[in-house]
Amino acid sequence: MLKEEIDAYVNRKRYRQINSILLYEKGEIVAECYYNGFTPESRNVIRSIGKSITSILVGLCLDKGFIKSLDDPIAKYIPLFAENRHPYHKLIKVRHLLTMSSGIYWVGGVHYHCPLLRQLRMSDNWLAYIADVACSDVPGMRYNYKEWDVLLLAHVIEQACGEDLYDFLNRELYQPLGIVSGRWWKSPCGTTYSVAGGDNEAEERTSNLSARDLLKIGQLFLNGGVYEGKQILSNNYIQQAITPSKENPGYGYMWWIGEGWYGCHGYGGQNVTVMPDKQKIYVMQATPTLRAMEYEDMVSYVLEEDIHWMDRRR
């Protein structure tokens, strides 16, 4: 797939919000396209790709023994969930947060305009607020894509490794991969979180990554956790993360899964798709808009595959 062909397709479809497209195949970048003044050094919002990166941190905690098991109850790390505020709280495991099946009540809004998130942001203690939300399902029974589970998982990681999530992320993942990023946003209760929630663009901008940065995340998974000859993350965890969960066959541990591919995706067109059998990685970045574009045809066109996407509910 030549750069000129990709450029022509983007222009023909009038995809003016796409900022970068990168195609990696069998060990090399075979196409790299930038628009709207973007360059290989330019950084774009990652949005929910931060969830998939948070999942990697759980794997690192397991590798280092900070988390003994994904079946640990989250009450071990978050005492608020040991207070019997709800009978299901003690049943929530780390695994349930990774698979978005904590059972805590959630109704998503339109894009990032979510009433529940707005209420949360008015609270001084986000963890206490979530602990007061009733469970609508038994943990582990139903998938429901929600921010609650991500924030709780971030706090579990911090308690397990004993430091700020970003410091752990930067030392154990970003620096070995050669990724440079500003600090992730921190909630009022002190938990570092990947997405500011859409209300504060300046805060969210700190976690921006370049297309080449995102490629490195894809390469890490494609190569079984090895980057430039060094084992960064165990292949055992990677295989678990990209195995369909029983609650949702299109979702693993905060990684999306389809026939012949897996990846991490974010609202508005942020995309890292890995096709292991083809040894291909596709990266796309775009400026999010109210139309919530996903550019699924763009992915299929560049990968020259009939890609079928799941209902991702971001």
Contacts in CASP RR format, 6 or more apart in sequence:
PFRMAT RR
TARGET T0000
AUTHOR 0000-0000-0000
METHOD contacts of the structure
MODEL  1
MLKEEIDAYVNRKRYRQINSILLYEKGEIVAECYYNGFTPESRNVIRSIG
KSITSILVGLCLDKGFIKSLDDPIAKYIPLFAENRHPYHKLIKVRHLLTM
SSGIYWVGGVHYHCPLLRQLRMSDNWLAYIADVACSDVPGMRYNYKEWDV
LLLAHVIEQACGEDLYDFLNRELYQPLGIVSGRWWKSPCGTTYSVAGGDN
EAEERTSNLSARDLLKIGQLFLNGGVYEGKQILSNNYIQQAITPSKENPG
YGYMWWIGEGWYGCHGYGGQNVTVMPDKQKIYVMQATPTLRAMEYEDMVS
YVLEEDIHWMDRRR
1 23 0 8 1.000
1 30 0 8 1.000
1 31 0 8 1.000
1 302 0 8 1.000
1 304 0 8 1.000
2 31 0 8 1.000
3 31 0 8 1.000
3 32 0 8 1.000
3 33 0 8 1.000
6 21 0 8 1.000
6 23 0 8 1.000
6 31 0 8 1.000
6 33 0 8 1.000
6 301 0 8 1.000
6 302 0 8 1.000
7 33 0 8 1.000
9 298 0 8 1.000
9 301 0 8 1.000
10 18 0 8 1.000
10 21 0 8 1.000
10 33 0 8 1.000
10 35 0 8 1.000
10 298 0 8 1.000
13 297 0 8 1.000
13 298 0 8 1.000
15 286 0 8 1.000
15 293 0 8 1.000
15 295 0 8 1.000
15 298 0 8 1.000
16 35 0 8 1.000
16 36 0 8 1.000
17 268 0 8 1.000
17 286 0 8 1.000
17 287 0 8 1.000
17 288 0 8 1.000
17 289 0 8 1.000
17 293 0 8 1.000
18 35 0 8 1.000
18 36 0 8 1.000
18 269 0 8 1.000
18 284 0 8 1.000
18 285 0 8 1.000
18 286 0 8 1.000
18 295 0 8 1.000
18 298 0 8 1.000
19 34 0 8 1.000
19 35 0 8 1.000
19 36 0 8 1.000
19 37 0 8 1.000
19 38 0 8 1.000
19 42 0 8 1.000
19 44 0 8 1.000
19 285 0 8 1.000
19 286 0 8 1.000
19 287 0 8 1.000
20 32 0 8 1.000
20 33 0 8 1.000
20 34 0 8 1.000
20 35 0 8 1.000
20 38 0 8 1.000
20 42 0 8 1.000
20 44 0 8 1.000
20 210 0 8 1.000
20 211 0 8 1.000
20 283 0 8 1.000
20 284 0 8 1.000
20 285 0 8 1.000
21 31 0 8 1.000
21 32 0 8 1.000
21 33 0 8 1.000
21 211 0 8 1.000
21 282 0 8 1.000
21 283 0 8 1.000
21 284 0 8 1.000
21 298 0 8 1.000
21 302 0 8 1.000
22 29 0 8 1.000
22 31 0 8 1.000
22 32 0 8 1.000
22 33 0 8 1.000
22 211 0 8 1.000
22 212 0 8 1.000
22 214 0 8 1.000
22 215 0 8 1.000
22 281 0 8 1.000
22 282 0 8 1.000
22 283 0 8 1.000
22 284 0 8 1.000
23 29 0 8 1.000
23 30 0 8 1.000
23 31 0 8 1.000
23 32 0 8 1.000
23 280 0 8 1.000
23 281 0 8 1.000
23 282 0 8 1.000
23 283 0 8 1.000
23 302 0 8 1.000
23 303 0 8 1.000
24 30 0 8 1.000
24 215 0 8 1.000
24 219 0 8 1.000
24 280 0 8 1.000
24 281 0 8 1.000
24 282 0 8 1.000
24 283 0 8 1.000
25 278 0 8 1.000
25 279 0 8 1.000
25 280 0 8 1.000
25 281 0 8 1.000
26 279 0 8 1.000
26 280 0 8 1.000
27 279 0 8 1.000
29 215 0 8 1.000
31 302 0 8 1.000
32 40 0 8 1.000
32 211 0 8 1.000
34 40 0 8 1.000
34 42 0 8 1.000
34 211 0 8 1.000
36 287 0 8 1.000
38 44 0 8 1.000
38 285 0 8 1.000
40 210 0 8 1.000
40 211 0 8 1.000
40 212 0 8 1.000
41 210 0 8 1.000
42 210 0 8 1.000
43 181 0 8 1.000
43 208 0 8 1.000
43 209 0 8 1.000
43 210 0 8 1.000
43 213 0 8 1.000
44 208 0 8 1.000
44 209 0 8 1.000
44 210 0 8 1.000
44 211 0 8 1.000
44 270 0 8 1.000
44 285 0 8 1.000
44 286 0 8 1.000
44 287 0 8 1.000
45 204 0 8 1.000
45 205 0 8 1.000
45 207 0 8 1.000
45 208 0 8 1.000
45 270 0 8 1.000
45 285 0 8 1.000
45 287 0 8 1.000
45 288 0 8 1.000
46 53 0 8 1.000
46 194 0 8 1.000
46 207 0 8 1.000
46 208 0 8 1.000
46 209 0 8 1.000
46 214 0 8 1.000
46 266 0 8 1.000
46 270 0 8 1.000
47 195 0 8 1.000
47 266 0 8 1.000
47 267 0 8 1.000
47 268 0 8 1.000
47 270 0 8 1.000
47 288 0 8 1.000
47 314 0 8 1.000
48 195 0 8 1.000
48 264 0 8 1.000
48 265 0 8 1.000
48 266 0 8 1.000
48 267 0 8 1.000
48 270 0 8 1.000
48 314 0 8 1.000
49 209 0 8 1.000
49 214 0 8 1.000
49 217 0 8 1.000
49 264 0 8 1.000
49 265 0 8 1.000
49 266 0 8 1.000
49 270 0 8 1.000
49 272 0 8 1.000
50 194 0 8 1.000
50 195 0 8 1.000
50 207 0 8 1.000
50 264 0 8 1.000
51 150 0 8 1.000
51 194 0 8 1.000
51 254 0 8 1.000
51 264 0 8 1.000
52 217 0 8 1.000
52 254 0 8 1.000
52 255 0 8 1.000
52 263 0 8 1.000
52 264 0 8 1.000
52 272 0 8 1.000
53 169 0 8 1.000
53 173 0 8 1.000
53 194 0 8 1.000
53 217 0 8 1.000
53 264 0 8 1.000
54 150 0 8 1.000
54 153 0 8 1.000
54 154 0 8 1.000
54 157 0 8 1.000
54 165 0 8 1.000
54 194 0 8 1.000
54 254 0 8 1.000
55 98 0 8 1.000
55 241 0 8 1.000
55 253 0 8 1.000
55 254 0 8 1.000
55 255 0 8 1.000
56 173 0 8 1.000
56 217 0 8 1.000
56 220 0 8 1.000
56 233 0 8 1.000
56 241 0 8 1.000
57 157 0 8 1.000
57 165 0 8 1.000
57 168 0 8 1.000
57 169 0 8 1.000
57 172 0 8 1.000
57 173 0 8 1.000
58 67 0 8 1.000
58 70 0 8 1.000
58 94 0 8 1.000
58 98 0 8 1.000
58 153 0 8 1.000
58 156 0 8 1.000
58 157 0 8 1.000
58 237 0 8 1.000
58 253 0 8 1.000
59 67 0 8 1.000
59 233 0 8 1.000
59 234 0 8 1.000
59 237 0 8 1.000
59 241 0 8 1.000
60 168 0 8 1.000
60 172 0 8 1.000
60 173 0 8 1.000
60 233 0 8 1.000
61 67 0 8 1.000
61 157 0 8 1.000
61 160 0 8 1.000
61 161 0 8 1.000
62 70 0 8 1.000
62 234 0 8 1.000
62 237 0 8 1.000
63 233 0 8 1.000
63 234 0 8 1.000
63 237 0 8 1.000
64 161 0 8 1.000
66 160 0 8 1.000
66 161 0 8 1.000
66 162 0 8 1.000
67 94 0 8 1.000
67 156 0 8 1.000
67 160 0 8 1.000
69 94 0 8 1.000
70 93 0 8 1.000
70 94 0 8 1.000
70 95 0 8 1.000
70 98 0 8 1.000
71 93 0 8 1.000
71 94 0 8 1.000
71 95 0 8 1.000
72 93 0 8 1.000
72 94 0 8 1.000
73 81 0 8 1.000
73 90 0 8 1.000
73 91 0 8 1.000
73 92 0 8 1.000
73 93 0 8 1.000
74 81 0 8 1.000
74 92 0 8 1.000
74 93 0 8 1.000
74 94 0 8 1.000
74 96 0 8 1.000
74 97 0 8 1.000
74 152 0 8 1.000
74 156 0 8 1.000
75 81 0 8 1.000
75 82 0 8 1.000
75 89 0 8 1.000
75 90 0 8 1.000
75 92 0 8 1.000
77 155 0 8 1.000
77 156 0 8 1.000
77 159 0 8 1.000
77 160 0 8 1.000
78 127 0 8 1.000
78 131 0 8 1.000
78 152 0 8 1.000
78 155 0 8 1.000
78 156 0 8 1.000
78 159 0 8 1.000
80 127 0 8 1.000
80 128 0 8 1.000
80 131 0 8 1.000
81 89 0 8 1.000
81 90 0 8 1.000
81 92 0 8 1.000
81 131 0 8 1.000
82 89 0 8 1.000
82 90 0 8 1.000
83 89 0 8 1.000
83 131 0 8 1.000
84 90 0 8 1.000
85 131 0 8 1.000
85 132 0 8 1.000
86 134 0 8 1.000
86 135 0 8 1.000
87 135 0 8 1.000
88 103 0 8 1.000
88 135 0 8 1.000
88 138 0 8 1.000
88 139 0 8 1.000
89 131 0 8 1.000
89 135 0 8 1.000
91 138 0 8 1.000
91 139 0 8 1.000
92 102 0 8 1.000
92 103 0 8 1.000
92 104 0 8 1.000
92 139 0 8 1.000
93 139 0 8 1.000
93 140 0 8 1.000
94 153 0 8 1.000
94 156 0 8 1.000
96 102 0 8 1.000
96 103 0 8 1.000
96 139 0 8 1.000
96 140 0 8 1.000
96 149 0 8 1.000
97 149 0 8 1.000
97 150 0 8 1.000
97 152 0 8 1.000
97 153 0 8 1.000
97 156 0 8 1.000
98 149 0 8 1.000
98 153 0 8 1.000
98 241 0 8 1.000
98 252 0 8 1.000
98 253 0 8 1.000
98 254 0 8 1.000
99 140 0 8 1.000
99 143 0 8 1.000
99 245 0 8 1.000
99 247 0 8 1.000
99 248 0 8 1.000
99 251 0 8 1.000
99 252 0 8 1.000
99 253 0 8 1.000
100 143 0 8 1.000
100 144 0 8 1.000
100 145 0 8 1.000
100 146 0 8 1.000
100 149 0 8 1.000
100 247 0 8 1.000
100 248 0 8 1.000
100 251 0 8 1.000
100 254 0 8 1.000
101 137 0 8 1.000
101 139 0 8 1.000
101 140 0 8 1.000
101 141 0 8 1.000
101 142 0 8 1.000
101 143 0 8 1.000
101 144 0 8 1.000
101 245 0 8 1.000
101 247 0 8 1.000
102 135 0 8 1.000
102 139 0 8 1.000
102 140 0 8 1.000
102 146 0 8 1.000
102 148 0 8 1.000
102 149 0 8 1.000
102 152 0 8 1.000
103 135 0 8 1.000
103 136 0 8 1.000
103 137 0 8 1.000
103 138 0 8 1.000
103 139 0 8 1.000
103 140 0 8 1.000
103 141 0 8 1.000
103 142 0 8 1.000
103 144 0 8 1.000
104 130 0 8 1.000
104 133 0 8 1.000
104 134 0 8 1.000
104 135 0 8 1.000
104 136 0 8 1.000
104 146 0 8 1.000
104 148 0 8 1.000
104 149 0 8 1.000
105 133 0 8 1.000
105 134 0 8 1.000
105 135 0 8 1.000
105 136 0 8 1.000
106 116 0 8 1.000
106 136 0 8 1.000
106 144 0 8 1.000
106 146 0 8 1.000
106 147 0 8 1.000
106 148 0 8 1.000
107 115 0 8 1.000
107 116 0 8 1.000
108 114 0 8 1.000
108 116 0 8 1.000
108 146 0 8 1.000
109 115 0 8 1.000
109 116 0 8 1.000
111 267 0 8 1.000
111 290 0 8 1.000
111 292 0 8 1.000
112 197 0 8 1.000
112 198 0 8 1.000
112 267 0 8 1.000
114 147 0 8 1.000
117 147 0 8 1.000
117 197 0 8 1.000
119 129 0 8 1.000
120 126 0 8 1.000
120 129 0 8 1.000
120 130 0 8 1.000
120 147 0 8 1.000
121 197 0 8 1.000
121 199 0 8 1.000
123 129 0 8 1.000
123 188 0 8 1.000
124 188 0 8 1.000
124 189 0 8 1.000
125 188 0 8 1.000
125 189 0 8 1.000
126 151 0 8 1.000
126 187 0 8 1.000
126 188 0 8 1.000
126 189 0 8 1.000
126 191 0 8 1.000
127 151 0 8 1.000
127 152 0 8 1.000
127 155 0 8 1.000
127 189 0 8 1.000
127 191 0 8 1.000
128 189 0 8 1.000
130 148 0 8 1.000
130 151 0 8 1.000
130 152 0 8 1.000
133 148 0 8 1.000
137 144 0 8 1.000
140 247 0 8 1.000
141 247 0 8 1.000
142 247 0 8 1.000
143 245 0 8 1.000
143 247 0 8 1.000
143 248 0 8 1.000
143 251 0 8 1.000
145 312 0 8 1.000
145 313 0 8 1.000
145 314 0 8 1.000
147 195 0 8 1.000
147 197 0 8 1.000
150 193 0 8 1.000
150 194 0 8 1.000
150 195 0 8 1.000
150 254 0 8 1.000
151 187 0 8 1.000
151 191 0 8 1.000
151 193 0 8 1.000
154 165 0 8 1.000
154 191 0 8 1.000
154 192 0 8 1.000
154 193 0 8 1.000
154 194 0 8 1.000
155 191 0 8 1.000
157 165 0 8 1.000
157 168 0 8 1.000
158 164 0 8 1.000
158 165 0 8 1.000
158 168 0 8 1.000
158 191 0 8 1.000
158 192 0 8 1.000
161 168 0 8 1.000
164 192 0 8 1.000
165 184 0 8 1.000
165 191 0 8 1.000
165 192 0 8 1.000
166 182 0 8 1.000
166 183 0 8 1.000
166 184 0 8 1.000
166 192 0 8 1.000
169 184 0 8 1.000
170 181 0 8 1.000
172 232 0 8 1.000
173 179 0 8 1.000
173 232 0 8 1.000
173 233 0 8 1.000
174 180 0 8 1.000
174 181 0 8 1.000
176 227 0 8 1.000
176 230 0 8 1.000
176 232 0 8 1.000
177 213 0 8 1.000
177 216 0 8 1.000
177 217 0 8 1.000
177 220 0 8 1.000
177 227 0 8 1.000
177 232 0 8 1.000
178 216 0 8 1.000
179 209 0 8 1.000
179 213 0 8 1.000
179 216 0 8 1.000
181 206 0 8 1.000
181 207 0 8 1.000
181 208 0 8 1.000
181 209 0 8 1.000
181 213 0 8 1.000
182 206 0 8 1.000
182 207 0 8 1.000
183 192 0 8 1.000
183 206 0 8 1.000
184 192 0 8 1.000
184 193 0 8 1.000
184 194 0 8 1.000
184 206 0 8 1.000
184 207 0 8 1.000
185 192 0 8 1.000
185 193 0 8 1.000
185 194 0 8 1.000
185 195 0 8 1.000
185 196 0 8 1.000
185 200 0 8 1.000
185 203 0 8 1.000
185 204 0 8 1.000
185 206 0 8 1.000
185 207 0 8 1.000
186 192 0 8 1.000
186 193 0 8 1.000
187 193 0 8 1.000
194 207 0 8 1.000
195 204 0 8 1.000
195 207 0 8 1.000
196 203 0 8 1.000
196 204 0 8 1.000
197 204 0 8 1.000
198 204 0 8 1.000
211 283 0 8 1.000
211 284 0 8 1.000
211 285 0 8 1.000
214 272 0 8 1.000
214 283 0 8 1.000
214 285 0 8 1.000
215 272 0 8 1.000
215 281 0 8 1.000
215 283 0 8 1.000
216 227 0 8 1.000
217 264 0 8 1.000
217 272 0 8 1.000
218 263 0 8 1.000
218 272 0 8 1.000
218 274 0 8 1.000
218 281 0 8 1.000
219 227 0 8 1.000
219 281 0 8 1.000
220 226 0 8 1.000
220 227 0 8 1.000
220 232 0 8 1.000
220 233 0 8 1.000
221 238 0 8 1.000
221 241 0 8 1.000
221 242 0 8 1.000
221 255 0 8 1.000
221 262 0 8 1.000
221 263 0 8 1.000
221 274 0 8 1.000
222 274 0 8 1.000
222 276 0 8 1.000
222 279 0 8 1.000
222 281 0 8 1.000
224 233 0 8 1.000
224 235 0 8 1.000
224 238 0 8 1.000
225 231 0 8 1.000
225 232 0 8 1.000
225 233 0 8 1.000
225 234 0 8 1.000
225 235 0 8 1.000
225 238 0 8 1.000
226 232 0 8 1.000
240 253 0 8 1.000
241 252 0 8 1.000
241 253 0 8 1.000
241 254 0 8 1.000
241 255 0 8 1.000
242 252 0 8 1.000
242 255 0 8 1.000
242 257 0 8 1.000
242 262 0 8 1.000
242 263 0 8 1.000
243 252 0 8 1.000
243 257 0 8 1.000
244 250 0 8 1.000
244 251 0 8 1.000
244 252 0 8 1.000
244 257 0 8 1.000
245 251 0 8 1.000
245 252 0 8 1.000
245 253 0 8 1.000
248 310 0 8 1.000
249 257 0 8 1.000
250 256 0 8 1.000
250 257 0 8 1.000
250 258 0 8 1.000
250 310 0 8 1.000
251 257 0 8 1.000
251 310 0 8 1.000
254 264 0 8 1.000
255 262 0 8 1.000
255 263 0 8 1.000
255 264 0 8 1.000
256 262 0 8 1.000
256 263 0 8 1.000
256 264 0 8 1.000
256 265 0 8 1.000
256 310 0 8 1.000
256 312 0 8 1.000
257 263 0 8 1.000
257 310 0 8 1.000
258 308 0 8 1.000
258 309 0 8 1.000
258 310 0 8 1.000
259 308 0 8 1.000
260 275 0 8 1.000
260 276 0 8 1.000
260 277 0 8 1.000
261 273 0 8 1.000
261 274 0 8 1.000
261 275 0 8 1.000
261 307 0 8 1.000
262 273 0 8 1.000
262 274 0 8 1.000
262 276 0 8 1.000
263 271 0 8 1.000
263 272 0 8 1.000
263 273 0 8 1.000
263 274 0 8 1.000
264 272 0 8 1.000
265 271 0 8 1.000
265 272 0 8 1.000
265 273 0 8 1.000
265 312 0 8 1.000
265 314 0 8 1.000
266 314 0 8 1.000
267 288 0 8 1.000
267 292 0 8 1.000
267 314 0 8 1.000
268 286 0 8 1.000
268 287 0 8 1.000
268 288 0 8 1.000
268 289 0 8 1.000
268 292 0 8 1.000
268 293 0 8 1.000
268 294 0 8 1.000
269 284 0 8 1.000
269 285 0 8 1.000
269 286 0 8 1.000
269 288 0 8 1.000
269 293 0 8 1.000
269 294 0 8 1.000
269 295 0 8 1.000
270 284 0 8 1.000
270 285 0 8 1.000
270 286 0 8 1.000
270 288 0 8 1.000
271 282 0 8 1.000
271 283 0 8 1.000
271 284 0 8 1.000
271 285 0 8 1.000
271 295 0 8 1.000
271 299 0 8 1.000
272 281 0 8 1.000
272 282 0 8 1.000
272 283 0 8 1.000
273 281 0 8 1.000
273 282 0 8 1.000
273 299 0 8 1.000
273 303 0 8 1.000
273 307 0 8 1.000
274 280 0 8 1.000
274 281 0 8 1.000
275 281 0 8 1.000
275 282 0 8 1.000
275 303 0 8 1.000
275 305 0 8 1.000
278 303 0 8 1.000
278 305 0 8 1.000
280 303 0 8 1.000
282 299 0 8 1.000
282 302 0 8 1.000
282 303 0 8 1.000
284 295 0 8 1.000
284 298 0 8 1.000
284 299 0 8 1.000
286 293 0 8 1.000
286 295 0 8 1.000
294 309 0 8 1.000
296 307 0 8 1.000
296 309 0 8 1.000
299 307 0 8 1.000
299 309 0 8 1.000
300 306 0 8 1.000
300 307 0 8 1.000
END
